[in-house]
Amino acid sequence: METDEMALDVNDRLAFRRVDTRITLHQGTSSSTYSIDPADLNAALARDRGAR
């Protein structure tokens, strides 16, 4: 999983905004990369935490 972030200069502080999140899935000798909506990723992680 890769996340690209953009630096923001806000009120004398350094902050970051997520620009893109990608996941690469490997199967055999091929791979595919998909962009993931950050809100969907956070929801999936929350569901996974609740399943334990």
KAZIHU-V934397 format. One line per field, one symbol per residue. phi: phi as a letter, one per 40 degrees, with the letter a starting at -180 (. if undefined). burial: + if it has 9 or more other C-alpha atoms within 8 Angstrom, else -. A space follows every 50 residues. Layout:
phi=???
burial=???
This chain:
phi=.bbcbbcbbbfgbcbbbcbabbbbbbagcbabbbcbcdcccccccccccc cc
burial=--+-+------------+-+++++------+----+-+--+--------- --
